[in-house]
Amino acid sequence: QSVLTQPPSVSGAPGQRVTISCTGSSSNIGAGYDVHWYQQFPGTAPKLLIFGNRNRPSGVPDRFSGSKSGTSASLAITGLQAEDEADYYCQSYDSSLSGVVFGGGTKLTVL
Amino acid sequence: QVQLVESGGGLVKPGGSLRLSCEASGFTISGYSMNWIRQAPGKGLEWVSDISGSSSYSNYAESVKGRFTISRDNAKNALYLQMNSLRAEDTAVYYCATAPILPPYMDVWGKGTTVIVSS
């Protein structure tokens, strides 16, 4: 059981908008710790997608955006493309565990 | 270019030991805290351990505390993970990653090295 909760899967048609939620608690997201997002294709290493709740590293399309409110965060992908089909993970820090925590991951399927 | 390359993975019997290495190129790791993250087959990401730039502190996930030891050699631009008393549940791909700030996020990842614990 992951400390951060994500839906196991989401799907959308090309061009649509999808969101992936990440729910935590008062010892991690709710305590003010930033949320970060990673994209992972099968057989490859994760790649940083969003850092500091809403910031995109250089090279990440602006179709990807992040937000945070209370004990939750969300990743939104607009103008869905076939190449976005991947696993997505949220990550934060937990003060009770004194360590980094990840969500269980969400598999995005582009229909 | 900026790169991290893990090595040292392999097949080991339960109770055995293994030492993973992560070598950096294209940048110096001394300015970064460094992390190990693992991913069991078909599962999600699990943070394992991190170490500060000066090695003044290190943290471990409860699942590996007392069995794994993280270390670094900034002169060699390398990170290590000594894994003892290995269990079947330690079977995973192990990634090293840099973290530019604390609390960390991982901005540069290696491609991973596979550890299989099986008799």
Interface residues (C-beta under 8 A of the other chain):
Chain A: S2 Y33 D34 H36 Y38 Q40 T44 A45 P46 K47 L48 F51 G52 P57 Y89 Q91 S92 Y93 L97 S98 G99 V100 V101 F102 G103 G104 G105
Chain B: N35 I37 G44 L45 E46 W47 D50 N59 Y60 A61 E62 Y95 P103 P104 Y105 M106 D107 W109 G110 K111 G112
